[in-house]
Amino acid sequence: MFYKPIVINNEACLKCHGNVEGDLAKAITAAYPEDKATGYKMGDLRGMIAIEIAR
C-alpha cells in the first residue's frame, strides 16, 4: 500500500480552494452546490491518495 498526502502547495490552487469571495464564490457554489473544498491555506492537508498494488 502506498499513501500520498495531497497538500496545498501552489498559490494557483487557492484561487478556487482558498478564501473565495464575490462573483467567483457565487459561481463555484452554483456549479458545485455540495462542494466544501474551500477555505484552505498554503500547507493545509487537502486529502490522501492510497494506492494498492495487487501481487
C-alpha positions in Angstrom: 0.0 0.0 0.0 1.3 3.4 -0.9 0.0 6.6 0.6 0.5 10.1 -0.7 -0.8 13.2 1.0 -2.4 15.9 -1.1 -1.1 19.2 0.3 -2.0 22.7 -0.9 1.4 23.8 -2.1 0.6 26.1 -5.0 -0.9 29.6 -4.9 -2.9 28.8 -8.0 -4.9 26.2 -6.0 -6.0 28.9 -3.6 -7.8 30.8 -6.3 -10.7 28.3 -6.1 -9.9 26.4 -2.9 -8.8 29.3 -0.6 -11.0 32.0 0.9 -13.1 32.7 -2.2 -15.4 35.7 -2.2 -17.6 37.7 -4.6 -18.6 36.6 -8.0 -16.2 33.6 -8.1 -17.7 32.3 -4.8 -21.2 32.5 -6.3 -20.0 30.7 -9.5 -18.4 27.9 -7.6 -21.5 27.5 -5.3 -23.8 27.5 -8.4 -21.6 24.9 -10.2 -20.8 22.7 -7.2 -23.5 23.2 -4.6 -22.3 20.3 -2.4 -18.6 21.2 -2.6 -16.9 22.1 0.7 -13.3 22.3 -0.7 -12.7 26.0 0.1 -11.1 27.9 2.9 -7.7 26.2 2.6 -4.3 27.9 3.2 -0.9 27.1 1.9 0.4 23.9 3.5 -3.0 22.5 4.5 -3.7 18.8 4.0 -6.3 18.5 1.3 -6.7 14.8 1.3 -4.9 11.5 0.7 -4.3 9.1 -2.2 -4.0 5.4 -1.4 -2.7 3.0 -4.0 -2.7 -0.7 -3.5 -0.7 -2.9 -6.0 -2.0 -6.4 -6.2 0.5 -9.2 -6.3 
